[in-house]
């Protein structure tokens, strides 16, 4: 009897279009596994400078670092003081760096290209910051948060993914520098451990 009532209620919701207003979970995504190739590496994105480029073009001799990030998330603001030092470390070790903004649903609420340009200037970003216009790259990577890190080797195979380190609040109180260690071990040909950590941040604002 209870099942019949539930079915009846659902049918009414569908008929009246009210299902559109029910809570929606994060967009389902199959996250890249360690060893997977970087997807959509030849898809053009636009950097805050206006330059059009691809992941394949950004990648350097020893690999590629991709950070899905944004302008408005408190987690991003907490980790942001580590963005330039990490990018500099990667680039000194011939690893290309690009940050992608996937928050397509709120482009008019702090995540537009103009907002990105202002943020890159005020924060002195020393790396590419590009628009993932419809979050297609984020979806292909299986990214779910901002920030969300993906590090690839020179064959564009994933070797580390997850968080930058274990303390968003304070760089001085970090115990485990996951990404820094992964970069150094990648270049040295050593084992990366851990290869995956949990990405902590705001949920990506997927396009409707």
C-alpha positions in Angstrom: 0.0 0.0 0.0 2.8 2.4 0.9 4.6 1.6 -2.4 1.4 2.5 -4.3 1.1 5.8 -2.5 4.7 6.6 -3.2 4.3 5.8 -6.9 1.1 7.9 -7.0 2.9 10.9 -5.4 5.8 10.6 -7.9 3.4 10.5 -10.8 1.8 13.7 -9.6 5.2 15.4 -9.2 6.2 14.4 -12.7 2.9 15.5 -14.1 3.1 18.9 -12.5 6.8 19.4 -13.2 7.7 19.7 -9.5 10.5 17.1 -9.8 12.6 19.9 -11.3 12.7 21.5 -7.8 13.8 18.5 -5.9 17.4 18.5 -4.5 20.0 17.5 -7.1 23.2 15.6 -6.2 26.6 16.6 -7.5 26.9 15.8 -11.2 28.0 12.1 -11.5 31.5 11.7 -12.7 33.9 8.8 -13.3 37.1 10.1 -11.8 40.3 9.3 -13.6 42.3 6.4 -12.2 46.1 6.4 -11.7 47.6 5.6 -15.0 44.8 7.0 -17.1 45.6 9.4 -19.9 44.6 13.1 -19.7 41.3 13.4 -21.6 40.4 16.1 -24.0 44.1 17.2 -24.2 43.6 18.8 -27.6 40.5 20.8 -26.7 41.2 24.6 -26.8 40.5 26.7 -23.7 41.0 30.4 -23.3 43.5 31.8 -20.8 42.9 35.1 -18.9 45.4 36.7 -21.3 43.1 35.8 -24.2 45.5 33.2 -25.5 43.9 29.9 -26.7 45.7 26.8 -25.7 45.3 23.1 -25.1 46.5 20.8 -22.3 48.8 19.1 -24.8 50.4 22.5 -25.5 50.8 23.4 -21.8 52.4 20.1 -20.9 56.2 20.3 -20.6 59.1 17.8 -20.8 58.2 16.1 -17.5 54.5 16.4 -17.5 51.5 18.5 -16.7 49.8 19.8 -13.5 46.1 20.6 -13.8 44.2 22.4 -11.0 40.5 22.8 -11.1 39.9 26.0 -9.2 37.7 29.1 -9.0 37.4 32.7 -7.6 34.7 32.4 -4.9 35.3 29.2 -2.9 36.7 29.6 0.7 38.8 26.5 0.3 40.5 28.0 -2.7 41.1 31.2 -0.8 42.6 29.1 2.1 45.0 27.2 -0.2 45.7 30.0 -2.6 49.0 31.1 -0.9 50.4 27.8 -2.1 49.4 28.2 -5.7 52.4 30.2 -7.0 55.1 28.3 -5.0 53.7 24.9 -6.3 53.5 26.3 -9.9 57.1 27.6 -9.6 58.3 24.2 -8.3 56.5 22.4 -11.2 57.8 24.8 -13.9 61.4 24.6 -12.5 61.1 20.8 -13.0 59.7 21.1 -16.5 56.1 20.4 -15.7 53.6 22.6 -17.4 50.9 24.2 -15.2 47.3 25.2 -15.9 44.4 26.1 -13.6 40.9 25.7 -15.0 37.7 27.3 -13.8 34.8 24.9 -14.2 32.0 26.8 -12.4 29.8 27.2 -15.4 26.5 27.7 -13.4 27.7 30.9 -11.7 29.6 32.7 -14.4 27.5 35.8 -13.6 28.3 35.5 -9.9 32.0 35.9 -9.5 33.2 33.3 -12.0 33.2 35.1 -15.4 36.3 35.6 -17.5 36.5 39.2 -16.3 36.4 38.0 -12.7 39.1 35.5 -13.5 41.3 38.2 -15.0 40.9 40.4 -12.0 41.7 37.5 -9.6 44.8 36.5 -11.6 46.1 40.1 -11.5 45.4 40.6 -7.8 46.9 37.3 -6.8 49.8 37.6 -9.2 49.2 34.2 -10.7 52.3 32.9 -12.4 50.6 30.2 -14.5 47.9 29.8 -17.0 44.3 30.4 -15.7 41.8 29.3 -18.3 38.0 29.0 -18.6 36.6 25.5 -18.7 33.5 27.1 -20.2 30.9 24.4 -19.9 32.9 22.3 -17.4 33.6 19.7 -20.1 37.2 19.1 -18.9 36.1 18.9 -15.3 33.5 16.3 -16.3 36.0 14.3 -18.3 38.5 14.3 -15.5 35.9 13.4 -12.9 36.7 16.5 -10.9 34.2 17.3 -8.2 35.7 20.1 -6.1 37.7 23.3 -6.2 40.5 22.9 -5.8 41.1 19.5 -7.3 44.5 18.4 -8.4 45.6 16.2 -11.3 49.3 15.6 -12.0 50.5 13.8 -15.1 53.8 12.4 -16.2 55.5 13.0 -19.6 53.2 10.4 -21.2 50.2 12.3 -19.9 49.4 9.5 -17.5 47.9 10.4 -14.1 50.4 9.9 -11.3 48.8 11.9 -8.5 45.3 13.3 -7.8 43.5 14.9 -4.8 44.6 17.6 -2.4 47.6 20.0 -2.4 48.5 19.1 1.2 46.8 18.2 4.5 46.2 21.7 6.0 44.2 24.3 4.0 44.2 26.7 6.9 47.9 27.1 7.4 50.9 26.4 5.1 53.1 26.6 8.2 51.2 23.8 9.9 51.3 21.3 7.0 52.4 17.8 7.9 52.1 16.1 4.5 52.9 18.1 1.3 51.2 15.6 -1.0 51.5 17.6 -4.3 55.0 18.9 -3.6 56.3 15.4 -2.8 54.5 14.0 -5.9 56.2 16.5 -8.1 59.6 15.9 -6.6 59.3 12.1 -6.8 57.9 12.2 -10.3 61.0 14.1 -11.6 63.3 11.9 -9.5 61.8 8.7 -10.9 60.8 7.6 -7.4 57.5 6.0 -6.2 54.7 8.5 -5.5 53.0 7.7 -2.2 50.2 8.4 -1.7 49.0 8.5 -5.3 45.5 9.6 -4.4 44.1 11.8 -1.6 40.7 13.2 -0.9 40.1 16.5 -2.7 38.6 19.0 -0.1 36.8 22.0 -1.4 33.6 23.5 -2.7 31.5 21.4 -5.1 31.9 22.4 -8.8 28.9 24.4 -10.0 27.9 22.4 -13.0 26.0 23.9 -16.0 22.2 23.3 -16.0 
